[in-house]
Amino acid sequence: MADQFDVVVIGSGPGGYVAAIRAAQLGMKVACVEAQKLGGVCNNWGCIPTKAMLEASHYARATSHMSEFGVDVGEVKLDIGRAAERAADVADKGAKGTAYLFKKNKIELVQGWGRLTGKDTVEVDPSKNAGHGDEKPGKGEKRTLKAKHIIVATGSRPRSLPMLKIDGDRVWSSDHAVFAPEAPKTIGIIGAGAIGMEFADVFDSFGSKVYLIEALDRILPLEDEDASKTLSKLYKKRGIEVMEGARLEKADVKKGGVTLTVKKKDGKAESIEVERVLVAVGRAPIIDDIGLDKAGVKTENGFIVTDAKMRTSVPSIYAIGDVTKPPLLAHKASHEGVAAAEAIAGDEHAGIDYDNIPAVTYCHPEVASCGLTEAQAKEQGLDYQAGSFPFSANGRARTAGETDGFVKIIRDKKYGEILGAHIVGPHASELIGEFIVGRHLESTVEEMDRAMHPHPTLSEAIAEAALASLGHAIHI
């Protein structure tokens, strides 16, 4: 006899566990299937431990100029292994916190690999894990769960390259790099999106010689061009070898390292010898071996097809997070998890605003954005005006000694609507929230300025950028 539930969620990442909690809050009997650690990739190998490592890198770099603040720290010893141990502890606390929330909300955790066996059944195999390689397969009999509704939240895994197989030794994915026991003397990072940029920051801060290789014309290719140019300049200033428009032609993995042959933007080939390589070319949704074909769930271009309420082609099955569509972001998955649970409960207004999703790269300085880039505004033929305000003109940034970067706003000329916002600088990840709320409430740039910001704060740069987009910033 199958176990009976109102909702079964497959996956306990930031989408899955949030969906499970919201469904339980709405009075449903819920089970959550997890093949490895509670919290998924985000909590255990991704968002949380990487940010702990980036915090460590911030302190590692800060020691070089602490004397400016009247603090002499003496001899500095860097140990990335100890930083990684702390990151693992932070992640472990997060997993325990999720377990507490499951217990509080009476959610049953079922350990094992979940596969759809029909439109209302999930088979759980405890002998298979999610493939991160740090846990042994479980034991026990397979179990069948029956549910009125199923939410697929299986997440994603690092993409590999045909010529550069990830082996966990010389060739790393982000899963391996986040808990590196020691910093390699040299490391090649293939891909300069958010993952590549963040790890370049970490390893450079802990003494590695970093080669950052991006096939497209600029690093952070999805961000506004001004953000890419600023970060490229700052990374080069730090001594990171930033190679834009450079294509990996060949990789020779040997016992003592890896030889990378890179075709540069000028057409010339360069050979680079490194101890380790990090493949950071994005992530792929986990849709294999989860029974989509048996249940009749439609996919397209490797993603599960869903409607505005997260429903798949099978009415009783929903899908959220990285398995659905880009962007592959934890906060998008969480909001989709809430939307799916509320749609199951019958809320006609369930759904999320895909035009107002924040993007953040947590390198130093941070990069954050929402809405359109200037190039996208041009492509769409919009009548817009862009305005920027540099942190070098912001009093709080100067007191902190963090003056690199800017706040940039792209506004609609007719109504003052915030079409896009882009921040490079200290605490950009926190500041972008003001624009997310502003856009959600349909605020104009005039309203963003009129809202009084405390002085001295970094947030004043938001008001000044609003004025800059109108052509009359005060402090520049």
ABEGO torsion letter per residue (X at the ends): XBBBBABBBBEABAAAAAAAAAAAAAGBBBBBBBABBBGEAAAAABAAAAAAAAAAAAAAAAAAAAAAAGBBAEBBBBBAAAAAAAAAAAAAAAAAAAAAAAAAAGBBBBBEBBBBAEAABBBBBAABBAGAGABBBBBEBBBBBBBABBBBBAEBBBBBBAABBBAGBABBBAAAAAABABBBABBBBBEABAAAAAAAAAAAAAGBBBBBBBABABBGAABBAAAAAAAAAAAAAAGBBBBBGBBBABBBBBAAEBBBBBBBAAGBBBBBBBABBBBBAEBBBBABGAGAAAAGBBBBGGBBBBBAAGBBABAABBBBEAAABOBBBAAAAAAAAAAAAAAAAGBAABEBBAAABBBBBABOBBBBBBEBBAAAAAAAGBBBBBBBBBAAABAAAAAAGBABEBBBBBBBAAAGBBABBBBBEBGAAAAAAAAAAAAAAGBBAAAAAABBBBOBBAAAAAAAAAAAAAGBBAAX
